Amino acid sequence: MTAPKNLPRRRFIKNVAIAGAAISALPLFNVHAQGAGRKFKIGLVGCGGRGNGAVENLIEGAKFLGHEIEVHAVADFFHDRATGTAKKHGIAAERVFSGATGYRQLMEQPIDIVLLATPPVFRPVHFEAAVHAGKHVFIEKPVAVDPVGARKVIAIGEVARQKGLSVVAGTQRRHQGSYLRNQYAVAHGAIGKIVGGTVSWCGGKLWFKQRDQGESDASYLVRNWTSFSEMSGDHIVEQHVHNLDVANWFIGRPPQSAVGFGGRARRQTGDQFDFFSVDFNYGDDVHIHSMCRQINGTYGGVNEFFNGTEGTTFGGGKMSSVRLASLNVPEFKTHANPYVEEHIALLDSIVKGEPLNAARTVAESTLTGIMGRIACYTGQIVRWSDLTANAESPWYQLSLSPSAADFEAGQVVAPKENVCPIPGET
Ligand SMILES: NC(=O)c1ccc[n+]([C@@H]2O[C@H](COP(=O)([O-])OP(=O)(O)OC[C@H]3O[C@@H](n4cnc5c(N)ncnc54)[C@H](O)[C@@H]3O)[C@@H](O)[C@H]2O)c1
């Protein structure tokens, strides 16, 4: 991204922030030239698909900036997964940790950055450990499965801020040029005031692995975390958080309440819903319809669309705006791959000593999904204040079980399968 010619760089960044842009990825300027040649030691917690991918993205980002990465330590619930990643990166056996408490040993290592990529249920506890250990953090979305966990991430994010640590989240649309351009334009009035829209993540079902003979509940749940609401938050939180995050970002605030419905008919494993449909009320007469579905053989689509008083726009796509041409929207030059760009932003922020902190925004987007889920599971209107401020609310203290603490204590009982909440009365 290049700053408009008549604005000094710092002023430009400040103005973007003031405009409610809430850009977690600050724009890059001549990054190659600044502080190149540093070596970062990193540790990965959660050596699955995304965790391994994130390490590669970080290595690529470091290369782009002229830095070096040493993958110093890894931790995974399963020993073979941890050793698999360790082998790939030549990590000595004494820095390979496993089990539900392995992350604690990893935090004791002399590493600069920790990547957290386990199932979401563990994120608040792992984030707390990382920040207390003084590490910069890459935190995958979503960051919690319940209001208690989301509030913890917000609180720990503040500790990170006080410690001058960077926290970059895996909400990669916030690091993608097309989204950054549109968000900038919207924040500068390209489509007037957003009055409504729709966000969706509709697709097929994810993996399911049969229980092995004699397999513990803990192992079974970890392997099948995308099927259990207690592990993933359900798919309105786990996948749809990306689109909800764009809505919060473009509108500039989280919603005030949610009403919705959903159900389960096709699934026979786990305890998640098949689909959700939610009306998020952002206040000031702004409503966003959210829909998400995981059913094979149905229409699919992943996108965000907003109606403004003077135009319309997709999240990262076509914008219809008569004002756009006159806005002089910066180019937002970013790396072609937003998964790499988020790590470039992380490294760059550390090198420059200008910490980024996405803890609150990603926790609020996670909580938006959680609010929608509770509304659909209960059939009630759920207010943001029920989850953030009103301790009398039945949902304020909602903490799903089994929790991260249950895993660490070895007291995991798998939830009943193929049952789900049914709201209302007969
Ligand atoms: N940003 C994105 O586009 C994107 C894409 C995919 C996944 N994700 C997110 O990344 C996270 C991981 O997803 P994934 O697809 O890699 O899942 P995965 O199942 O492939 O990997 C998760 C890994 O974490 C390990 N694990 C589980 N509990 C653990 C614990 N307590 N301590 C240490 N390790 C533990 C598992 O054994 C597994 O190896 C999820 O939150 C997911 O939503 C984000």
The ligand as an ORCA input file, in Angstrom:
! r2SCAN-3c Opt
* xyz 0 1
  N      -7.267    -19.017      8.728
  C      -7.718    -20.028      8.013
  O      -8.101    -19.886      6.857
  C      -7.742    -21.394      8.633
  C      -7.778    -22.528      7.799
  C      -7.816    -23.784      8.405
  C      -7.849    -23.889      9.781
  N      -7.833    -22.764     10.556
  C      -7.889    -22.858     12.012
  O      -6.676    -23.451     12.487
  C      -6.934    -24.254     13.626
  C      -6.406    -25.665     13.386
  O      -7.078    -26.216     12.276
  P      -6.447    -27.441     11.434
  O      -7.243    -27.519     10.185
  O      -4.994    -27.313     11.353
  O      -6.811    -28.683     12.353
  P      -5.972    -30.053     12.494
  O      -6.848    -31.026     13.174
  O      -5.389    -30.409     11.174
  O      -4.778    -29.637     13.449
  C      -4.933    -29.359     14.795
  C      -3.717    -29.920     15.510
  O      -3.750    -29.514     16.867
  C      -3.393    -30.637     17.673
  N      -3.926    -30.437     19.021
  C      -5.184    -30.636     19.461
  N      -5.287    -30.308     20.754
  C      -4.075    -29.904     21.166
  C      -3.545    -29.452     22.398
  N      -4.327    -29.318     23.480
  N      -2.235    -29.149     22.473
  C      -1.439    -29.268     21.389
  N      -1.894    -29.705     20.175
  C      -3.184    -30.005     20.066
  C      -3.993    -31.817     16.932
  O      -3.435    -33.053     17.334
  C      -3.695    -31.445     15.494
  O      -2.425    -31.905     15.087
  C      -8.434    -24.159     13.867
  O      -8.743    -23.175     14.784
  C      -8.981    -23.764     12.530
  O     -10.210    -23.061     12.623
  C      -7.757    -21.534     10.006
*
